Amino acid sequence: MFWDWSYTWEIMPVLAEASIVTIQATVLGFILAAVVGLLLAILRMSAKPWVSLPTAGLVEFVRSTPLLIQIFFIYFVLPEFGVTLGALTAGILALGLHYGSYCSEVYRAGLENVPRGQWEASTALNLSPYHTFRDIIIPQAIPPVVPALGNYFVALFKETPLLSAIAVLELMQTAKILGSETFRYTEPITLVGLYFLVFSLVAAALVRRLEYWVKHRWS
């Protein structure tokens, strides 16, 4: 038969458990991306060329190479230099660094959109760079870029199946294993598609709520 409902109900709990790994990779990867992206954006805006130019080169290099290659490099090549990471840790690190480079451009656009007078006023008040960014610049730069960051959050979530290449038991890898055991791929792959659809819609709704909260909290 084309679709076996009994088999579908049997594998749903297994896929639901695997979805926890997918969500974990997404959330931790994006937190890392958000932090790394902000740091890269600030460094790239430095007035010192020996700071801004290497940072710009690093961002462009990461953005111009495939995420899958970066996952392989971190998991298979770094151990040659004495850095051995677990599969999930390597996957989260790759996701965070890859999307951190994209988030840095979003942050940079927001930071450069802050009126120049705000920077000059901070200098006139003799504020330190830390307090300038924390109290003056970032509260004005972040709200307009939340929608773009949210888009990258959803995009990162949909990239997590790439972690199956290093045997992370996320949704797609679990579905492939189930299919290989029973030679029935229709049900597990379809369910994975539905899981991703539901989670993507939920994530998009949460991003809209966050956008609304940030807009009214920092307005």
Residue pairs with C-beta under 8 A, 6 or more apart in sequence:
2 186
3 186
3 187
4 184
4 187
7 182
7 184
7 187
8 187
8 191
11 178
11 187
11 188
11 191
12 191
14 174
14 178
15 171
15 174
15 175
15 178
15 188
15 191
15 192
15 195
18 169
18 170
18 171
18 173
18 174
18 175
19 170
19 171
19 195
19 199
21 88
21 168
21 169
21 170
21 171
22 157
22 160
22 170
22 171
22 195
22 199
23 199
24 88
25 88
25 91
25 92
25 95
25 160
25 163
25 168
25 170
26 95
26 153
26 156
26 157
26 160
28 92
28 96
29 91
29 92
29 95
29 96
29 99
29 156
29 160
30 95
30 96
30 99
30 152
30 153
30 156
31 96
32 92
32 93
32 95
32 96
32 97
32 100
33 95
33 96
33 97
33 98
33 99
33 100
33 102
33 103
33 152
33 156
34 100
34 103
34 149
35 100
36 96
36 97
36 100
36 101
36 103
36 104
37 99
37 100
37 101
37 102
37 103
37 104
37 106
37 107
38 103
38 104
38 107
39 104
40 55
40 58
40 59
40 100
40 101
40 104
40 107
41 103
41 104
41 105
41 107
41 108
41 111
42 107
42 111
42 133
43 51
43 52
43 55
44 52
44 55
44 56
44 59
44 104
44 108
45 52
45 108
45 111
45 112
46 52
46 55
58 101
59 101
59 104
59 105
62 70
62 97
62 98
62 100
62 101
63 101
63 102
67 94
67 95
67 98
67 159
67 162
68 162
68 165
70 94
70 97
70 98
71 90
71 91
71 94
71 162
71 163
71 165
71 166
72 165
72 166
74 85
74 90
74 93
74 94
75 85
75 87
75 90
75 91
75 94
75 166
76 166
78 84
78 85
78 90
85 93
87 163
87 166
87 167
87 168
88 163
88 168
90 166
91 160
91 162
91 163
91 166
91 168
95 156
95 159
95 160
95 163
99 152
99 155
99 156
102 152
103 149
103 152
106 145
106 148
106 149
106 152
107 141
107 145
109 145
110 141
110 142
110 144
110 145
111 137
111 141
113 141
113 144
114 137
114 140
114 141
118 136
118 137
118 140
119 132
119 137
121 136
122 131
122 132
122 136
122 137
123 132
127 135
127 136
139 218
140 218
142 214
142 218
143 211
143 214
143 215
143 218
143 219
146 207
146 210
146 211
146 214
146 215
147 207
147 211
150 203
150 204
150 207
150 208
150 210
150 211
151 207
153 203
153 207
154 200
154 203
154 204
154 207
157 196
157 199
157 200
157 203
158 196
158 200
160 170
160 171
160 172
161 170
161 171
161 172
161 173
163 170
163 173
164 170
164 172
164 173
164 176
167 173
169 177
171 192
171 195
171 196
172 192
174 188
175 185
175 188
175 189
175 191
175 192
176 188
178 184
178 188
179 185
179 188
179 189
